[in-house]
Amino acid sequence: MPVYTKHFTEQEIESLITFYRSTTGEKMVDKNPINSTRKHGNR
């Protein structure tokens, strides 16, 4: 995705992917207020 490659190296993107696929990364996404709001149908 161009928006990511503009700001991150390929290695950094791979590290981000690894993190967000980890248990801690998944928990962070789950606990993020924006994601929690979307899960419950609010925008």
MOCORCOR-V714459 format. One line per field, one symbol per residue. ss: DSSP state (2 for helix, 1 for strand, 0 for the rest). psi: psi as a letter, one per 20 degrees, with the letter a starting at -180 (. if undefined). A space follows every 10 residues. Layout:
ss: ???
psi: ???
//
This chain:
ss: 0222200002 2222222222 2022222222 2022222220 000
psi: phhgihiqrg ghgggggggi irggghgggh iphghgghhj jq.
//
